[in-house]
Amino acid sequence: MKRLYGIGTGPGASDLLTIRAVNAIRESQVIFTPNNKGVNMALDTAAEFIGNKRVVLIDFPMGKVTKEDYKKAAEIINNEIEEGETGSFLTIGDSMIYSTFIYIMDELDGKDIEIEIVPGIPSFVAAAAASKLPLTVKGDVFVLCDEYSDVKCNFDSIAILKTFKNKEYLLEKLEKDNIDYTYIKRSSLDNEEVIKDRNKITEDKDYISLILGRKK
Ligand SMILES: C[S@@+](CC[C@H](N)C(=O)[O-])C[C@H]1O[C@@H](n2cnc3c(N)ncnc32)[C@H](O)[C@@H]1O
């Protein structure tokens, strides 16, 4: 039997990795993570626990990733883990939230590989801590999205991920909808910033950023 852990490495600080994540990494013979043009936050977060274990960076094409790409990734993982061995696939935040691992896990279904998920601290939870903005109080409806224009329901509080593009348009829409917003970048990392200033928010291009909002 082969074994694969889907590990959420949390928002980036290595002391926010869970003990279970560290144990799973230590138990693994091979570590997988998507190849992000040489920059890999999940790998950096866990680096001190990976040591000289074999690391396999999985390439995904720029732009739209297809089912075929996930299938190929699943095959690489299945081939790289030897019978009786354990692998760990690292994702930022939690691996069940807007993560490549979700699609890879689907493609591994039916293969002789046992999968276990190790939860990680999600980015928006770390961002709430950084900004001291409560995500929910009693009775609140909270929405998590990666595209604000897709939100069709009522909410009191919102976390919007992947806010690096079209920020001017996004902020205009939030203002029109009467939502107080705060931009948090690189939460838990040394260069973490909590930004309220509109111009600073629109100028920033960091992918590792999100917006927490609350209806006025
Ligand atoms: C593909 S999603 C991954 C979400 C992740 N699985 C989670 O649980 O948070 C990538 C987005 O997560 C957010 N993100 C991840 N780490 C972050 C951090 N340390 N600070 C702020 N935003 C972060 C950003 O919005 C980024 O564009």
The ligand as an ORCA input file, in Angstrom:
! r2SCAN-3c Opt
* xyz 0 1
  C      -4.894     29.215     -4.233
  S      -5.435     30.181     -2.857
  C      -4.962     29.100     -1.565
  C      -5.795     29.269     -0.322
  C      -5.267     28.396      0.823
  N      -5.461     26.991      0.531
  C      -5.883     28.732      2.185
  O      -6.324     27.821      2.902
  O      -5.864     29.909      2.537
  C      -4.177     31.400     -2.836
  C      -4.645     32.655     -2.096
  O      -4.577     32.438     -0.695
  C      -4.372     33.693     -0.046
  N      -3.206     33.578      0.857
  C      -2.458     32.487      1.082
  N      -1.539     32.708      2.048
  C      -1.728     33.990      2.453
  C      -1.105     34.824      3.438
  N      -0.094     34.379      4.187
  N      -1.556     36.108      3.575
  C      -2.569     36.570      2.820
  N      -3.202     35.838      1.869
  C      -2.785     34.565      1.692
  C      -4.187     34.729     -1.134
  O      -5.435     35.355     -1.347
  C      -3.793     33.881     -2.325
  O      -4.064     34.547     -3.538
*
